Amino acid sequence: MRRLVALLVVCVAIGTAAAIGVGADATEATPQEVTLPEPATKGTMSLEEAIAKRRSVRGFQTQALTEQQIGQLLWAAQGITDPATGHRASPSAMAMYPLTVYVFRSDGVFAYEPKGHKLVRISDQDRRAEVTQPPRGGEAAPVTFLFTGDRSKMGSRMGAMADRFIYLEVGHAAENLALEAAALGLATVTQGGINEQAAAKALGLPESALVVYAMPVGYAAARITVADAKHSPGLAVGELAPSALEADSSGWVDVMPSAGLNGWSRVPVPPGASLGKQQWRVEEQGKLLVCEGDGGHDMLLCDREFGDAVFHCEFRYTKVEGKTGYNSGVYVRNSKDGAIWHQAQIGDGNGGYLFGETPGADGKSRFFTTTAEVKDGHVKPAGEWNTLEITAHGSVLTLWVNGAVTCKVNDCGNPKGRVGVEGEGYRIEFRNLKVKELR
């Protein structure tokens, strides 16, 4: 038998220590432990939303996951949720903790140790292809989580029932991981048809161990629903992807107006019309911009101009029983007077498209709309929070709503302009107004 070097790690199931085998290809020159960032215990998505969004996805993008994301997924599966008692995120029969979760990625294989919330290196080699099924569309996932259980951790009390309880506990932990993936805007699938022998060999598992489940995790591969979308830079129409803010939180500028709306200006619609009464205000210590919807039709535009940039915002209509046809918008590259405007329509149910007035090659403005192209605008009903981003890059505008790209405009004629939001007769709240300039 191959000689194994024992590493003391805590089994991921629920809380006792276990010796985990180290693959023969691990080297002393490689860091043996990776401490993961502290997991978050509050998120922006409800449990019900995560359940509704969970789907099995078998093709992925090549984009790597961050240590924060990997740690959050492991915590959801088997992390310690009560330090005083050592209780974990998923239940275990008689608190015997038989599971270990392994992490397979391009830089090696690791075992998760809940106590200390860290990874222990098992191998320096990329072994993902040995334990997961080939992807269907897209690439192999950047990370694969492998669930194993050790019968010897169950003791004599379980006897012939040991295997049954290991399978049950893996099911609990795997569902937790799948829901956390949905909440993080990631995709995954559970795979039972895996190469158990190859996995056991790569990990140096004892004969008492069971290899149960593999779960590749990453960003879902693109799916194209408009024939010419491939001719545009950036994301394709219909592509499932996290928001730009989720993907990379660095480099963003907070453009939320102050309590006096300083740095922002009301502009009437149409240009030159008279403004109605003031309907905009800032609440919650500058974290919430509210439009009461009782001051006529206007734009609220940031006084600063942006060229190539991503405008991120979140919005929610105040629901009124029996009322439909909610209407508002989000702008990029507008002119100061509002005569040139590029709007993302965010009505309830029929939003998620781009339209507006943009300069043409002859210098005259022309009207454009993508209403005919958009089959699913992804806008949620009144009363629910939505997340929206417009990316302006060169002459291309890309609209992303609640997890997917809904449409593109390829011939925006204004190289720079103002971002903003619209008031049009409905009470609506905005938060997290941020801009990231593209260098």
Stockholm file with secondary structure:
# STOCKHOLM 1.0

chainA/1-439         MRRLVALLVVCVAIGTAAAIGVGADATEATPQEVTLPEPATKGTMSLEEAIAKRRSVRGFQTQALTEQQIGQLLWAAQGITDPATGHRASPSAMAMYPLTVYVFRSDGVFAYEPKGHKLVRISDQDRRAEVTQPPRGGEAAPVTFLFTGDRSKMGSRMGAMADRFIYLEVGHAAENLALEAAALGLATVTQGGINEQAAAKALGLPESALVVYAMPVGYAAARITVADAKHSPGLAVGELAPSALEADSSGWVDVMPSAGLNGWSRVPVPPGASLGKQQWRVEEQGKLLVCEGDGGHDMLLCDREFGDAVFHCEFRYTKVEGKTGYNSGVYVRNSKDGAIWHQAQIGDGNGGYLFGETPGADGKSRFFTTTAEVKDGHVKPAGEWNTLEITAHGSVLTLWVNGAVTCKVNDCGNPKGRVGVEGEGYRIEFRNLKVKELR
#=GR chainA/1-439 SS CCCCCCEEEECSSSSCEEEECCCTTCCTTSCSEEECCCCCSCCSSCHHHHHHHCCBCCCBCSCCCCHHHHHHHHHHHHCEEETTTTEESSCCGGGCCCEEEEEEETTEEEEEETTTTEEEEEESSCCHHHHSCCCSSSBCCSEEEEEEEEGGGGHHHHGGGHHHHHHHHHHHHHHHHHHHHHHTTCEECCBCSCCHHHHHHHHTCCTTEEEEEEEEEECBCCCCCSGGGGGSSSSCTTCBCCCHHHHCCTTCEECCCCTTCTTEEEEESSTTSCCCSCCEEEETTTTEEEECSCSCEEEEEEEEEESSEEEEEEEEECCCTTCCCCCCEEEEEECTTSSSEEEEECCTTTCCEEEEEEECTTSCEEEEECTTTCSCCCCCCTTSCEEEEEEEETTEEEEEETTEEEEEESCCCCSSEEEEEEEESSCEEEEEEEEEECC
#=GC SS_cons         CCCCCCEEEECSSSSCEEEECCCTTCCTTSCSEEECCCCCSCCSSCHHHHHHHCCBCCCBCSCCCCHHHHHHHHHHHHCEEETTTTEESSCCGGGCCCEEEEEEETTEEEEEETTTTEEEEEESSCCHHHHSCCCSSSBCCSEEEEEEEEGGGGHHHHGGGHHHHHHHHHHHHHHHHHHHHHHTTCEECCBCSCCHHHHHHHHTCCTTEEEEEEEEEECBCCCCCSGGGGGSSSSCTTCBCCCHHHHCCTTCEECCCCTTCTTEEEEESSTTSCCCSCCEEEETTTTEEEECSCSCEEEEEEEEEESSEEEEEEEEECCCTTCCCCCCEEEEEECTTSSSEEEEECCTTTCCEEEEEEECTTSCEEEEECTTTCSCCCCCCTTSCEEEEEEEETTEEEEEETTEEEEEESCCCCSSEEEEEEEESSCEEEEEEEEEECC
//
